[in-house]
Amino acid sequence: MKRIGVVTSGGDAPGMNAAIRAVTRIAHSKNCRVYGFERGWEGLITNAFRELTPRSVGGIIQLGGTILHTSRCLELESEEGVGKAAKTLASNSIDGLVVIGGNGSFKGALELSKHSDTLIAGVPASIDNDVFGTDETIGFDTAVNTAVDEIDKIRDTAISHERIFIVEVMGRTRGFLASTVGLTVGAEIILVPEVKFETGKIVRKLEENNAKGKKSGIIVAAEGVGDTRKLGAEIERDAGTEVRLSVLGYAQRGGSPTARSRLLASLFADKAVELLSQENGNSIVGLLNGRTAALDIKKSCETEKPFDLSLLELANVLAS
């Protein structure tokens, strides 16, 4: 293992830069040269890269986003695009490739592995925390803390005006972010894509809370549950109370990574470089029961991470 490539693909997550830094410095300690491909898979297709050194990645551990940039690359979904990426790896004699990203990135990596001899190690970085094979992804903790900080402020005005606030957090298909955020801000109601909801039940819950003397409330909803603006109008009409909507949006992806996200970035990078050095590729690394571990990338891509319903049950008890 003489030359290692690194790419950040798909949606950005706080801690990606910390992972780039760790991969570069750990690989250099093993006498490997490191090359960063730019703008995600696009860099592999167009052969756009730059060499990374321990000095060139200095001062980035605290930065959000990714210095290599990222993009959604539809071309990699075609056989021609995969062929171009494989050719780039071969022409630059890249022995191992570290892919930092989420489920979509790993599906691309899996397809690329079928057309290239380059060994691939996936490092899970996603605020959605939906990658099978790891208890937690890089960036999840940062996104949770960003949302919690904003909702704590919203709670102040909700109490002052005796209003219900629907706070929409990210999560198009999964509710890991919404459930963790909702539990930790003391939300009265949490809505996730994994569990169907009825507006009538939400209204009854709010009416019960009102009877107990709770004149305000927070509803945390993952974006994938549907039209939250329409939901707010329905609740306001049926419950006879003021409802406001706050969409946190892309702020959840940015900002300086927390200590937790930086720690996972360093641990995952170390495991990824170790796997490649031992010529054990085509895997993703992750955290299982407090320890770093590796899992076949195909299994990770083909298995849905189970959703923990007990968090919703606990949140419901605590919000009573």
Salt bridges, closest charged atoms under 4 A:
ASP12 OD1 - ARG253 NH1 3.72
GLU38 OE1 - ARG39 NH1 3.91
GLU38 OE2 - ARG50 NE 2.64
GLU51 OE1 - ARG33 NH2 3.01
GLU75 OE2 - LYS84 NZ 3.00
GLU80 OE2 - LYS84 NZ 3.81
GLU111 OE1 - LYS114 NZ 3.51
GLU136 OE1 - ARG260 NH2 3.08
ASP149 OD2 - LYS153 NZ 3.31
GLU150 OE2 - LYS153 NZ 3.86
GLU188 OE1 - ARG155 NH1 3.19
GLU188 OE2 - LYS214 NZ 3.16
GLU194 OE2 - ARG174 NE 2.69
GLU236 OE2 - ARG244 NH1 3.74
ASP238 OD1 - ARG237 NE 2.78
GLU242 OE1 - ARG163 NE 3.48
GLU242 OE2 - ARG244 NH2 3.01
GLU274 OE2 - LYS271 NZ 3.80
GLU302 OE2 - LYS298 NZ 2.97
